[in-house]
């Protein structure tokens, strides 16, 4: 976790680091932190399919099914391009 935070502090536009940190947070059950990191990854790279997918999975885990559906649809749409 600290390694990704260090990468982010040195390269704040590294969407992959935010995505990976989001996954660590999700796995730790820190869903708000996971959502924040996935959203940061998407704000840096709006076509980051994996971040949209991961965002959708967290929304599903916390019961926000409509948000989950939207995020997963976005990931699918990006994949089809």
N, C-alpha and C positions, 0 to 999 in steps of 0.2 A: 504494500500500500504506500509506504513512504517513498519508494522508488518512483511511482507514478506521480506523486505529489511534487517530487523534485523535478521530474521532467516537465510538469505543468508550470512550475515556477520559472523554469528556464526557457520554456517554449510554450507560452500560453495559448498558441494557436494549434496545438497538437491534439486534434480530435480523437485520435486513437488512444492517447493516454487517458482522456476523459472517459471514453467508452470502457476501457479496461478497468479504470477505477470504479466506474459505475457497476461493473460486474462484481467486483470485490465487495462493494457495499451491498448489492443485492444478495449475494451469497451469505453475508453477515446479518441479513434481515434488516438492514438500514435503508428502507425503501425510499424515504425522502431524500437521503443523500444520493441514492442510485438515480432517482428521477432527475435530480439537479445535474449530475454528471452526464447523463445521457442527453439532457437538453442542451448542455454546454457543447457536447460533441456535435449535435445537430446544428446549433447556431453557428459553429465554425464551418461545418461541412453539411449543408442541407441535403445532399444526396448520399449521405453515409447510411447505406442500407442496414448494416448491422446495428447501428445505434437506434434506428427506428424500430427494428425488430426487438431489441432489448428493452426499449421504452415500452413497447406493447406488452411484453412479458411481465414487466413490473406492474403495469396498470392491471393486467389480468390477476396477478397475485394479490393485489390490494382491493380487488372487486370493482374497479372502474372499467367495466366492460365496454362501454361506448368509446372511451379513450383508447382502450386496448385495440378495439376493432379499427379505429382510425389510424393508429400507429402501424399496425400490421398491414393495413391496406397500402399505406405509404411505402412501406418496405417492399411489398409485392410490386407496386407500380414502378419503383426505382429498379427493381430486378428485371422487369420486362423491357426496360429501355435498351 
